[in-house]
Amino acid sequence: MAARGLYREPDGSWRQADGDKGAELIYRLRKRERWTLLDRDRAMVVHPTRPPKIIYSDGRVEEIASKLDA
């Protein structure tokens, strides 16, 4: 099975695709992860048992600490 992930279209929109479709993935989605668009340059990835992450269009990933970890 090919890697699922997020990539950016030339028009700037975010898309989800399989890695074997020729798209250069910004972020590889793990099993059970879901994503939502925050704004033009950021998306949030949520996993049921892990802290959420912010994915930037340049490929940076920022993990959001949960209150339990603080």
mmCIF file as gemmi writes it, N, C-alpha and C atoms, coordinates in Angstrom:
data_model
loop_
_atom_site.group_PDB
_atom_site.id
_atom_site.type_symbol
_atom_site.label_atom_id
_atom_site.label_alt_id
_atom_site.label_comp_id
_atom_site.label_asym_id
_atom_site.label_entity_id
_atom_site.label_seq_id
_atom_site.pdbx_PDB_ins_code
_atom_site.Cartn_x
_atom_site.Cartn_y
_atom_site.Cartn_z
_atom_site.occupancy
_atom_site.B_iso_or_equiv
_atom_site.pdbx_formal_charge
_atom_site.auth_seq_id
_atom_site.auth_asym_id
_atom_site.pdbx_PDB_model_num
ATOM 1 N N . MET Axp A 1 ? 0.838 -1.173 0 1 0 ? 1 A 1
ATOM 2 C CA . MET Axp A 1 ? 0 0 0 1 0 ? 1 A 1
ATOM 3 C C . MET Axp A 1 ? 0.888 1.244 0 1 0 ? 1 A 1
ATOM 4 N N . ALA Axp A 2 ? 0.534 2.197 -0.827 1 0 ? 2 A 1
ATOM 5 C CA . ALA Axp A 2 ? 1.318 3.429 -0.944 1 0 ? 2 A 1
ATOM 6 C C . ALA Axp A 2 ? 1.046 4.352 0.243 1 0 ? 2 A 1
ATOM 7 N N . ALA Axp A 3 ? 1.989 5.24 0.487 1 0 ? 3 A 1
ATOM 8 C CA . ALA Axp A 3 ? 1.849 6.201 1.586 1 0 ? 3 A 1
ATOM 9 C C . ALA Axp A 3 ? 0.794 7.245 1.237 1 0 ? 3 A 1
ATOM 10 N N . ARG Axp A 4 ? -0.087 7.518 2.19 1 0 ? 4 A 1
ATOM 11 C CA . ARG Axp A 4 ? -1.043 8.614 2.061 1 0 ? 4 A 1
ATOM 12 C C . ARG Axp A 4 ? -0.388 9.854 2.612 1 0 ? 4 A 1
ATOM 13 N N . GLY Axp A 5 ? -0.677 10.986 2.019 1 0 ? 5 A 1
ATOM 14 C CA . GLY Axp A 5 ? -0.079 12.188 2.546 1 0 ? 5 A 1
ATOM 15 C C . GLY Axp A 5 ? -0.708 13.454 1.994 1 0 ? 5 A 1
ATOM 16 N N . LEU Axp A 6 ? -0.179 14.582 2.455 1 0 ? 6 A 1
ATOM 17 C CA . LEU Axp A 6 ? -0.65 15.894 2.042 1 0 ? 6 A 1
ATOM 18 C C . LEU Axp A 6 ? 0.342 16.514 1.074 1 0 ? 6 A 1
ATOM 19 N N . TYR Axp A 7 ? -0.189 17.211 0.08 1 0 ? 7 A 1
ATOM 20 C CA . TYR Axp A 7 ? 0.66 17.947 -0.841 1 0 ? 7 A 1
ATOM 21 C C . TYR Axp A 7 ? -0.049 19.228 -1.257 1 0 ? 7 A 1
ATOM 22 N N . ARG Axp A 8 ? 0.666 20.125 -1.922 1 0 ? 8 A 1
ATOM 23 C CA . ARG Axp A 8 ? 0.095 21.385 -2.386 1 0 ? 8 A 1
ATOM 24 C C . ARG Axp A 8 ? 0.004 21.381 -3.903 1 0 ? 8 A 1
ATOM 25 N N . GLU Axp A 9 ? -1.125 21.814 -4.405 1 0 ? 9 A 1
ATOM 26 C CA . GLU Axp A 9 ? -1.328 21.99 -5.836 1 0 ? 9 A 1
ATOM 27 C C . GLU Axp A 9 ? -0.616 23.272 -6.275 1 0 ? 9 A 1
ATOM 28 N N . PRO Axp A 10 ? -0.322 23.436 -7.553 1 0 ? 10 A 1
ATOM 29 C CA . PRO Axp A 10 ? 0.291 24.686 -8.024 1 0 ? 10 A 1
ATOM 30 C C . PRO Axp A 10 ? -0.548 25.934 -7.722 1 0 ? 10 A 1
ATOM 31 N N . ASP Axp A 11 ? -1.866 25.774 -7.604 1 0 ? 11 A 1
ATOM 32 C CA . ASP Axp A 11 ? -2.722 26.917 -7.282 1 0 ? 11 A 1
ATOM 33 C C . ASP Axp A 11 ? -2.725 27.246 -5.785 1 0 ? 11 A 1
ATOM 34 N N . GLY Axp A 12 ? -1.991 26.471 -4.976 1 0 ? 12 A 1
ATOM 35 C CA . GLY Axp A 12 ? -1.877 26.723 -3.545 1 0 ? 12 A 1
ATOM 36 C C . GLY Axp A 12 ? -2.822 25.924 -2.677 1 0 ? 12 A 1
ATOM 37 N N . SER Axp A 13 ? -3.741 25.17 -3.265 1 0 ? 13 A 1
ATOM 38 C CA . SER Axp A 13 ? -4.68 24.387 -2.465 1 0 ? 13 A 1
ATOM 39 C C . SER Axp A 13 ? -4.015 23.123 -1.928 1 0 ? 13 A 1
ATOM 40 N N . TRP Axp A 14 ? -4.463 22.682 -0.757 1 0 ? 14 A 1
ATOM 41 C CA . TRP Axp A 14 ? -3.956 21.466 -0.123 1 0 ? 14 A 1
ATOM 42 C C . TRP Axp A 14 ? -4.77 20.28 -0.615 1 0 ? 14 A 1
ATOM 43 N N . ARG Axp A 15 ? -4.112 19.151 -0.809 1 0 ? 15 A 1
ATOM 44 C CA . ARG Axp A 15 ? -4.785 17.93 -1.245 1 0 ? 15 A 1
ATOM 45 C C . ARG Axp A 15 ? -4.202 16.731 -0.512 1 0 ? 15 A 1
ATOM 46 N N . GLN Axp A 16 ? -4.99 15.663 -0.494 1 0 ? 16 A 1
ATOM 47 C CA . GLN Axp A 16 ? -4.525 14.381 0.054 1 0 ? 16 A 1
ATOM 48 C C . GLN Axp A 16 ? -4.411 13.418 -1.112 1 0 ? 16 A 1
ATOM 49 N N . ALA Axp A 17 ? -3.336 12.635 -1.132 1 0 ? 17 A 1
ATOM 50 C CA . ALA Axp A 17 ? -3.134 11.686 -2.217 1 0 ? 17 A 1
ATOM 51 C C . ALA Axp A 17 ? -2.244 10.551 -1.763 1 0 ? 17 A 1
ATOM 52 N N . ASP Axp A 18 ? -2.238 9.505 -2.559 1 0 ? 18 A 1
ATOM 53 C CA . ASP Axp A 18 ? -1.292 8.424 -2.368 1 0 ? 18 A 1
ATOM 54 C C . ASP Axp A 18 ? 0.045 8.866 -2.933 1 0 ? 18 A 1
ATOM 55 N N . GLY Axp A 19 ? 1.117 8.475 -2.293 1 0 ? 19 A 1
ATOM 56 C CA . GLY Axp A 19 ? 2.454 8.864 -2.722 1 0 ? 19 A 1
ATOM 57 C C . GLY Axp A 19 ? 2.827 8.353 -4.099 1 0 ? 19 A 1
ATOM 58 N N . ASP Axp A 20 ? 2.171 7.29 -4.564 1 0 ? 20 A 1
ATOM 59 C CA . ASP Axp A 20 ? 2.507 6.74 -5.875 1 0 ? 20 A 1
ATOM 60 C C . ASP Axp A 20 ? 1.839 7.492 -7.026 1 0 ? 20 A 1
ATOM 61 N N . LYS Axp A 21 ? 1.12 8.566 -6.745 1 0 ? 21 A 1
ATOM 62 C CA . LYS Axp A 21 ? 0.436 9.339 -7.789 1 0 ? 21 A 1
ATOM 63 C C . LYS Axp A 21 ? 1.32 10.422 -8.388 1 0 ? 21 A 1
ATOM 64 N N . GLY Axp A 22 ? 2.565 10.523 -7.935 1 0 ? 22 A 1
ATOM 65 C CA . GLY Axp A 22 ? 3.492 11.484 -8.5 1 0 ? 22 A 1
ATOM 66 C C . GLY Axp A 22 ? 3.549 12.809 -7.773 1 0 ? 22 A 1
ATOM 67 N N . ALA Axp A 23 ? 2.736 12.988 -6.76 1 0 ? 23 A 1
ATOM 68 C CA . ALA Axp A 23 ? 2.749 14.234 -5.993 1 0 ? 23 A 1
ATOM 69 C C . ALA Axp A 23 ? 3.868 14.187 -4.96 1 0 ? 23 A 1
ATOM 70 N N . GLU Axp A 24 ? 4.555 15.297 -4.759 1 0 ? 24 A 1
ATOM 71 C CA . GLU Axp A 24 ? 5.585 15.386 -3.729 1 0 ? 24 A 1
ATOM 72 C C . GLU Axp A 24 ? 4.905 15.698 -2.406 1 0 ? 24 A 1
ATOM 73 N N . LEU Axp A 25 ? 4.891 14.727 -1.499 1 0 ? 25 A 1
ATOM 74 C CA . LEU Axp A 25 ? 4.173 14.871 -0.244 1 0 ? 25 A 1
ATOM 75 C C . LEU Axp A 25 ? 4.898 15.815 0.708 1 0 ? 25 A 1
ATOM 76 N N . ILE Axp A 26 ? 4.135 16.716 1.33 1 0 ? 26 A 1
ATOM 77 C CA . ILE Axp A 26 ? 4.663 17.595 2.372 1 0 ? 26 A 1
ATOM 78 C C . ILE Axp A 26 ? 4.69 16.838 3.695 1 0 ? 26 A 1
ATOM 79 N N . TYR Axp A 27 ? 3.652 16.019 3.922 1 0 ? 27 A 1
ATOM 80 C CA . TYR Axp A 27 ? 3.543 15.271 5.17 1 0 ? 27 A 1
ATOM 81 C C . TYR Axp A 27 ? 2.922 13.92 4.866 1 0 ? 27 A 1
ATOM 82 N N . ARG Axp A 28 ? 3.494 12.864 5.423 1 0 ? 28 A 1
ATOM 83 C CA . ARG Axp A 28 ? 2.959 11.523 5.256 1 0 ? 28 A 1
ATOM 84 C C . ARG Axp A 28 ? 1.996 11.231 6.401 1 0 ? 28 A 1
ATOM 85 N N . LEU Axp A 29 ? 0.753 10.928 6.079 1 0 ? 29 A 1
ATOM 86 C CA . LEU Axp A 29 ? -0.26 10.625 7.09 1 0 ? 29 A 1
ATOM 87 C C . LEU Axp A 29 ? -0.074 9.205 7.606 1 0 ? 29 A 1
ATOM 88 N N . ARG Axp A 30 ? -0.132 9.061 8.915 1 0 ? 30 A 1
ATOM 89 C CA . ARG Axp A 30 ? -0.078 7.733 9.534 1 0 ? 30 A 1
ATOM 90 C C . ARG Axp A 30 ? -1.479 7.145 9.575 1 0 ? 30 A 1
ATOM 91 N N . LYS Axp A 31 ? -1.544 5.878 9.894 1 0 ? 31 A 1
ATOM 92 C CA . LYS Axp A 31 ? -2.832 5.201 10.001 1 0 ? 31 A 1
ATOM 93 C C . LYS Axp A 31 ? -3.71 5.911 11.034 1 0 ? 31 A 1
ATOM 94 N N . ARG Axp A 32 ? -4.966 6.146 10.71 1 0 ? 32 A 1
ATOM 95 C CA . ARG Axp A 32 ? -5.997 6.767 11.541 1 0 ? 32 A 1
ATOM 96 C C . ARG Axp A 32 ? -5.838 8.273 11.696 1 0 ? 32 A 1
ATOM 97 N N . GLU Axp A 33 ? -4.856 8.903 11.028 1 0 ? 33 A 1
ATOM 98 C CA . GLU Axp A 33 ? -4.722 10.352 11.103 1 0 ? 33 A 1
ATOM 99 C C . GLU Axp A 33 ? -5.688 11.015 10.129 1 0 ? 33 A 1
ATOM 100 N N . ARG Axp A 34 ? -6.222 12.149 10.555 1 0 ? 34 A 1
ATOM 101 C CA . ARG Axp A 34 ? -7.114 12.971 9.742 1 0 ? 34 A 1
ATOM 102 C C . ARG Axp A 34 ? -6.551 14.378 9.718 1 0 ? 34 A 1
ATOM 103 N N . TRP Axp A 35 ? -6.945 15.154 8.732 1 0 ? 35 A 1
ATOM 104 C CA . TRP Axp A 35 ? -6.417 16.51 8.628 1 0 ? 35 A 1
ATOM 105 C C . TRP Axp A 35 ? -7.511 17.498 8.282 1 0 ? 35 A 1
ATOM 106 N N . THR Axp A 36 ? -7.248 18.755 8.608 1 0 ? 36 A 1
ATOM 107 C CA . THR Axp A 36 ? -8.147 19.852 8.26 1 0 ? 36 A 1
ATOM 108 C C . THR Axp A 36 ? -7.298 21.085 7.948 1 0 ? 36 A 1
ATOM 109 N N . LEU Axp A 37 ? -7.797 21.911 7.07 1 0 ? 37 A 1
ATOM 110 C CA . LEU Axp A 37 ? -7.098 23.126 6.683 1 0 ? 37 A 1
ATOM 111 C C . LEU Axp A 37 ? -7.329 24.211 7.72 1 0 ? 37 A 1
ATOM 112 N N . LEU Axp A 38 ? -6.269 24.848 8.199 1 0 ? 38 A 1
ATOM 113 C CA . LEU Axp A 38 ? -6.39 25.959 9.148 1 0 ? 38 A 1
ATOM 114 C C . LEU Axp A 38 ? -6.431 27.295 8.412 1 0 ? 38 A 1
ATOM 115 N N . ASP Axp A 39 ? -5.485 27.49 7.517 1 0 ? 39 A 1
ATOM 116 C CA . ASP Axp A 39 ? -5.467 28.674 6.667 1 0 ? 39 A 1
ATOM 117 C C . ASP Axp A 39 ? -4.661 28.32 5.418 1 0 ? 39 A 1
ATOM 118 N N . ARG Axp A 40 ? -4.337 29.302 4.628 1 0 ? 40 A 1
ATOM 119 C CA . ARG Axp A 40 ? -3.671 29.055 3.348 1 0 ? 40 A 1
ATOM 120 C C . ARG Axp A 40 ? -2.343 28.31 3.491 1 0 ? 40 A 1
ATOM 121 N N . ASP Axp A 41 ? -1.625 28.554 4.578 1 0 ? 41 A 1
ATOM 122 C CA . ASP Axp A 41 ? -0.29 27.988 4.739 1 0 ? 41 A 1
ATOM 123 C C . ASP Axp A 41 ? -0.168 26.905 5.802 1 0 ? 41 A 1
ATOM 124 N N . ARG Axp A 42 ? -1.286 26.551 6.46 1 0 ? 42 A 1
ATOM 125 C CA . ARG Axp A 42 ? -1.2 25.563 7.549 1 0 ? 42 A 1
ATOM 126 C C . ARG Axp A 42 ? -2.375 24.587 7.515 1 0 ? 42 A 1
ATOM 127 N N . ALA Axp A 43 ? -2.06 23.37 7.923 1 0 ? 43 A 1
ATOM 128 C CA . ALA Axp A 43 ? -3.086 22.347 8.109 1 0 ? 43 A 1
ATOM 129 C C . ALA Axp A 43 ? -2.847 21.698 9.464 1 0 ? 43 A 1
ATOM 130 N N . MET Axp A 44 ? -3.9 21.158 10.061 1 0 ? 44 A 1
ATOM 131 C CA . MET Axp A 44 ? -3.777 20.449 11.334 1 0 ? 44 A 1
ATOM 132 C C . MET Axp A 44 ? -4.024 18.968 11.084 1 0 ? 44 A 1
ATOM 133 N N . VAL Axp A 45 ? -3.157 18.149 11.659 1 0 ? 45 A 1
ATOM 134 C CA . VAL Axp A 45 ? -3.292 16.701 11.578 1 0 ? 45 A 1
ATOM 135 C C . VAL Axp A 45 ? -3.627 16.19 12.97 1 0 ? 45 A 1
ATOM 136 N N . VAL Axp A 46 ? -4.671 15.369 13.051 1 0 ? 46 A 1
ATOM 137 C CA . VAL Axp A 46 ? -5.143 14.851 14.334 1 0 ? 46 A 1
ATOM 138 C C . VAL Axp A 46 ? -5.125 13.328 14.299 1 0 ? 46 A 1
ATOM 139 N N . HIS Axp A 47 ? -4.603 12.75 15.367 1 0 ? 47 A 1
ATOM 140 C CA . HIS Axp A 47 ? -4.583 11.292 15.559 1 0 ? 47 A 1
ATOM 141 C C . HIS Axp A 47 ? -5.35 11.015 16.842 1 0 ? 47 A 1
ATOM 142 N N . PRO Axp A 48 ? -6.115 9.921 16.914 1 0 ? 48 A 1
ATOM 143 C CA . PRO Axp A 48 ? -6.925 9.658 18.106 1 0 ? 48 A 1
ATOM 144 C C . PRO Axp A 48 ? -6.159 9.48 19.414 1 0 ? 48 A 1
ATOM 145 N N . THR Axp A 49 ? -4.906 9.038 19.357 1 0 ? 49 A 1
ATOM 146 C CA . THR Axp A 49 ? -4.169 8.771 20.599 1 0 ? 49 A 1
ATOM 147 C C . THR Axp A 49 ? -2.895 9.598 20.753 1 0 ? 49 A 1
ATOM 148 N N . ARG Axp A 50 ? -2.625 10.501 19.821 1 0 ? 50 A 1
ATOM 149 C CA . ARG Axp A 50 ? -1.418 11.324 19.875 1 0 ? 50 A 1
ATOM 150 C C . ARG Axp A 50 ? -1.793 12.799 19.841 1 0 ? 50 A 1
ATOM 151 N N . PRO Axp A 51 ? -0.89 13.685 20.296 1 0 ? 51 A 1
ATOM 152 C CA . PRO Axp A 51 ? -1.184 15.121 20.233 1 0 ? 51 A 1
ATOM 153 C C . PRO Axp A 51 ? -1.325 15.593 18.783 1 0 ? 51 A 1
ATOM 154 N N . PRO Axp A 52 ? -2.149 16.619 18.544 1 0 ? 52 A 1
ATOM 155 C CA . PRO Axp A 52 ? -2.294 17.152 17.184 1 0 ? 52 A 1
ATOM 156 C C . PRO Axp A 52 ? -1.015 17.853 16.729 1 0 ? 52 A 1
ATOM 157 N N . LYS Axp A 53 ? -0.888 18.005 15.405 1 0 ? 53 A 1
ATOM 158 C CA . LYS Axp A 53 ? 0.281 18.651 14.81 1 0 ? 53 A 1
ATOM 159 C C . LYS Axp A 53 ? -0.183 19.712 13.827 1 0 ? 53 A 1
ATOM 160 N N . ILE Axp A 54 ? 0.619 20.765 13.712 1 0 ? 54 A 1
ATOM 161 C CA . ILE Axp A 54 ? 0.408 21.78 12.695 1 0 ? 54 A 1
ATOM 162 C C . ILE Axp A 54 ? 1.433 21.523 11.59 1 0 ? 54 A 1
ATOM 163 N N . ILE Axp A 55 ? 0.968 21.416 10.353 1 0 ? 55 A 1
ATOM 164 C CA . ILE Axp A 55 ? 1.824 21.19 9.198 1 0 ? 55 A 1
ATOM 165 C C . ILE Axp A 55 ? 1.87 22.484 8.394 1 0 ? 55 A 1
ATOM 166 N N . TYR Axp A 56 ? 3.062 22.996 8.146 1 0 ? 56 A 1
ATOM 167 C CA . TYR Axp A 56 ? 3.234 24.222 7.369 1 0 ? 56 A 1
ATOM 168 C C . TYR Axp A 56 ? 3.519 23.877 5.909 1 0 ? 56 A 1
ATOM 169 N N . SER Axp A 57 ? 3.222 24.804 5.03 1 0 ? 57 A 1
ATOM 170 C CA . SER Axp A 57 ? 3.394 24.554 3.593 1 0 ? 57 A 1
ATOM 171 C C . SER Axp A 57 ? 4.845 24.307 3.196 1 0 ? 57 A 1
ATOM 172 N N . ASP Axp A 58 ? 5.797 24.752 4.013 1 0 ? 58 A 1
ATOM 173 C CA . ASP Axp A 58 ? 7.214 24.506 3.704 1 0 ? 58 A 1
ATOM 174 C C . ASP Axp A 58 ? 7.705 23.164 4.271 1 0 ? 58 A 1
ATOM 175 N N . GLY Axp A 59 ? 6.802 22.396 4.898 1 0 ? 59 A 1
ATOM 176 C CA . GLY Axp A 59 ? 7.153 21.074 5.406 1 0 ? 59 A 1
ATOM 177 C C . GLY Axp A 59 ? 7.456 21.002 6.887 1 0 ? 59 A 1
ATOM 178 N N . ARG Axp A 60 ? 7.512 22.151 7.565 1 0 ? 60 A 1
ATOM 179 C CA . ARG Axp A 60 ? 7.756 22.12 9.014 1 0 ? 60 A 1
ATOM 180 C C . ARG Axp A 60 ? 6.563 21.49 9.722 1 0 ? 60 A 1
ATOM 181 N N . VAL Axp A 61 ? 6.84 20.792 10.818 1 0 ? 61 A 1
ATOM 182 C CA . VAL Axp A 61 ? 5.804 20.153 11.622 1 0 ? 61 A 1
ATOM 183 C C . VAL Axp A 61 ? 5.973 20.629 13.057 1 0 ? 61 A 1
ATOM 184 N N . GLU Axp A 62 ? 4.883 21.117 13.64 1 0 ? 62 A 1
ATOM 185 C CA . GLU Axp A 62 ? 4.898 21.604 15.019 1 0 ? 62 A 1
ATOM 186 C C . GLU Axp A 62 ? 3.88 20.796 15.82 1 0 ? 62 A 1
ATOM 187 N N . GLU Axp A 63 ? 4.351 20.063 16.815 1 0 ? 63 A 1
ATOM 188 C CA . GLU Axp A 63 ? 3.457 19.267 17.645 1 0 ? 63 A 1
ATOM 189 C C . GLU Axp A 63 ? 2.854 20.162 18.74 1 0 ? 63 A 1
ATOM 190 N N . ILE Axp A 64 ? 1.57 20.035 18.966 1 0 ? 64 A 1
ATOM 191 C CA . ILE Axp A 64 ? 0.894 20.813 19.985 1 0 ? 64 A 1
ATOM 192 C C . ILE Axp A 64 ? 0.851 19.984 21.262 1 0 ? 64 A 1
ATOM 193 N N . ALA Axp A 65 ? 1.444 20.485 22.333 1 0 ? 65 A 1
ATOM 194 C CA . ALA Axp A 65 ? 1.482 19.752 23.598 1 0 ? 65 A 1
ATOM 195 C C . ALA Axp A 65 ? 0.079 19.715 24.214 1 0 ? 65 A 1
ATOM 196 N N . SER Axp A 66 ? -0.292 18.582 24.722 1 0 ? 66 A 1
ATOM 197 C CA . SER Axp A 66 ? -1.585 18.471 25.398 1 0 ? 66 A 1
ATOM 198 C C . SER Axp A 66 ? -1.451 19.005 26.81 1 0 ? 66 A 1
ATOM 199 N N . LYS Axp A 67 ? -2.567 19.323 27.437 1 0 ? 67 A 1
ATOM 200 C CA . LYS Axp A 67 ? -2.54 19.836 28.808 1 0 ? 67 A 1
ATOM 201 C C . LYS Axp A 67 ? -2.031 18.787 29.792 1 0 ? 67 A 1
ATOM 202 N N . LEU Axp A 68 ? -2.201 17.519 29.453 1 0 ? 68 A 1
ATOM 203 C CA . LEU Axp A 68 ? -1.704 16.456 30.319 1 0 ? 68 A 1
ATOM 204 C C . LEU Axp A 68 ? -0.183 16.401 30.323 1 0 ? 68 A 1
ATOM 205 N N . ASP Axp A 69 ? 0.438 16.803 29.197 1 0 ? 69 A 1
ATOM 206 C CA . ASP Axp A 69 ? 1.9 16.787 29.092 1 0 ? 69 A 1
ATOM 207 C C . ASP Axp A 69 ? 2.527 17.988 29.772 1 0 ? 69 A 1
ATOM 208 N N . ALA Axp A 70 ? 1.765 19.054 29.937 1 0 ? 70 A 1
ATOM 209 C CA . ALA Axp A 70 ? 2.318 20.327 30.461 1 0 ? 70 A 1
ATOM 210 C C . ALA Axp A 70 ? 2.569 20.257 31.955 1 0 ? 70 A 1
